[in-house]
Amino acid sequence: MLRGPNCDSDHFLVTAIIKQKITTNYEKRKQKKSWDTNRLNSQEIVHKYQENIKTQIDKIELRTDINEEWTNIKTEIINSAKEIIGTGKKERNDWFDDECREIILEKNKERNKCLNRNTRIKREDYEQKRSEAKNLFKKKKRELLKKKIEEISESTEKKLTRKFYKGIT
């Protein structure tokens, strides 16, 4: 049994060793790239991107095979996008900030005190910190959801359909 890891439960973590032969999969899965489309709001970057594509496509020699031409054009467009636009990072937890980190550290300190010497007072302190953390997380998630709903409704009022659909998904 492991008493150290905090899984936010009154149970303790149990470890086991399992031996299993894993088969190798030689096919590489293609990861879908998400471009940082927020950078395209700047006219300067849009103009730079268009100019880069134009110069790269002008360098391509015309051939009789249409498939070969398409692959050349496609690679140049993707290279220009990598160079100028870049890939976007999608945040999973926009609501998680320094305040949340601090309350988790406090909660873990109380838990460690409770594990070292399990008394009723230490257990109550841990339970209090645990409920404070839970309530803070609910509050942060609710605030983020409210903010997103306001942005979506604002985009519908201004008839910004792209921003509306992006906010929904």
C-alpha positions in Angstrom: 0.0 0.0 0.0 1.1 3.5 -0.8 0.1 6.2 1.7 1.8 9.2 -0.1 -0.1 9.7 -3.4 -3.3 11.9 -2.9 -6.2 10.5 -4.9 -8.7 12.6 -2.8 -10.3 9.6 -1.2 -10.2 7.9 2.2 -8.7 4.8 0.4 -5.0 4.2 -0.2 -3.3 3.4 -3.5 -2.4 -0.2 -4.0 0.3 -1.2 -6.5 0.7 -4.4 -8.5 3.3 -5.7 -10.9 1.8 -7.1 -14.1 3.9 -8.5 -16.9 2.4 -8.2 -20.3 3.9 -8.5 -23.8 2.9 -5.5 -25.8 2.6 -5.8 -29.5 4.2 -3.2 -31.7 2.1 -1.2 -34.1 4.2 0.0 -37.0 1.7 2.4 -38.5 2.2 6.0 -37.5 -0.9 7.8 -36.7 -1.3 11.2 -38.2 -2.0 13.9 -35.7 -4.3 16.6 -36.8 -2.6 20.0 -36.6 -4.5 22.8 -35.2 -3.3 26.2 -36.4 -3.2 29.3 -34.3 -6.0 31.0 -36.2 -6.1 33.9 -33.6 -2.9 35.2 -35.2 -4.8 35.7 -38.5 -6.7 38.5 -36.9 -3.7 40.7 -37.6 -3.7 42.0 -41.2 0.1 42.2 -41.1 0.4 38.4 -40.5 -2.3 37.6 -43.1 -0.4 39.7 -45.7 2.9 38.0 -44.8 1.3 34.6 -45.1 -0.2 35.4 -48.5 3.1 36.7 -49.8 5.0 33.7 -48.5 2.5 31.3 -50.2 2.7 33.3 -53.4 6.5 33.2 -53.6 6.7 29.5 -52.7 4.1 28.5 -55.3 5.9 30.7 -58.0 9.0 28.6 -57.4 7.2 25.3 -58.2 7.8 24.0 -61.7 4.7 23.0 -63.6 4.6 19.3 -64.5 2.2 17.2 -66.5 1.2 15.1 -63.5 -1.6 16.9 -61.6 -1.1 14.7 -58.5 2.5 15.7 -58.2 1.7 19.4 -58.6 -1.0 19.1 -55.9 1.4 17.5 -53.4 4.0 20.2 -54.1 1.4 23.0 -53.6 0.0 21.4 -50.5 3.5 21.0 -48.9 4.3 24.6 -49.6 1.1 25.8 -48.1 1.6 23.7 -45.0 5.3 24.9 -44.7 4.1 28.5 -44.9 1.5 27.9 -42.3 4.1 26.3 -39.9 6.5 29.1 -40.5 4.1 32.1 -40.1 1.0 31.0 -38.4 2.3 28.3 -36.1 0.3 25.7 -34.2 -2.1 26.6 -31.5 -2.1 25.1 -28.0 -5.4 24.2 -26.7 -5.8 24.7 -23.0 -7.7 22.0 -21.3 -8.4 23.7 -18.0 -8.7 27.4 -18.6 -10.1 27.9 -15.1 -7.1 26.3 -13.3 -4.8 29.1 -12.0 -2.3 29.9 -9.3 -5.0 30.2 -6.6 -6.1 26.6 -7.4 -2.5 25.4 -7.2 -2.0 27.1 -3.8 -5.2 25.5 -2.3 -4.1 22.1 -3.6 -0.7 22.5 -1.9 -2.4 23.5 1.3 -4.8 20.5 1.1 -1.9 18.1 0.4 0.0 19.5 3.5 -3.0 18.9 5.7 -3.3 15.4 4.2 0.3 14.6 5.0 -0.2 15.8 8.6 -3.2 13.6 8.8 -1.3 10.6 7.5 1.6 11.1 9.9 -0.6 11.3 12.9 -4.3 10.6 12.4 -6.1 12.6 15.0 -9.7 14.0 14.8 -8.5 17.6 14.6 -6.1 16.9 11.8 -8.7 14.9 10.0 -11.2 17.8 10.3 -8.6 20.3 9.0 -8.0 18.1 6.0 -11.7 17.7 5.3 -12.1 21.5 5.6 -9.3 22.2 3.1 -10.7 19.5 0.8 -14.1 21.1 0.8 -12.6 24.6 0.3 -10.7 23.3 -2.8 -13.8 21.6 -4.2 -15.9 24.7 -3.7 -13.2 26.9 -5.3 -13.0 24.6 -8.3 -16.8 24.7 -8.8 -16.7 28.5 -8.6 -13.9 28.8 -11.1 -15.6 26.4 -13.5 -18.9 28.3 -13.2 -17.2 31.6 -13.8 -15.5 30.2 -17.0 -18.8 28.8 -18.2 -20.6 32.1 -17.6 -17.9 33.9 -19.5 -18.0 31.6 -22.5 -21.8 31.9 -22.6 -21.5 35.7 -22.6 -19.0 35.5 -25.5 -21.2 33.2 -27.5 -24.3 35.4 -27.0 -22.2 38.5 -27.9 -21.0 36.9 -31.1 -24.6 36.0 -32.1 -25.7 39.6 -31.5 -22.8 40.9 -33.6 -23.5 38.2 -36.2 -20.0 36.7 -36.0 -20.9 33.2 -37.1 -17.3 31.8 -37.1 -16.7 32.9 -33.6 -20.1 31.6 -32.6 -19.4 28.1 -33.9 -15.9 28.1 -32.5 -17.3 29.0 -29.1 -19.9 26.2 -29.3 -17.3 23.5 -30.1 
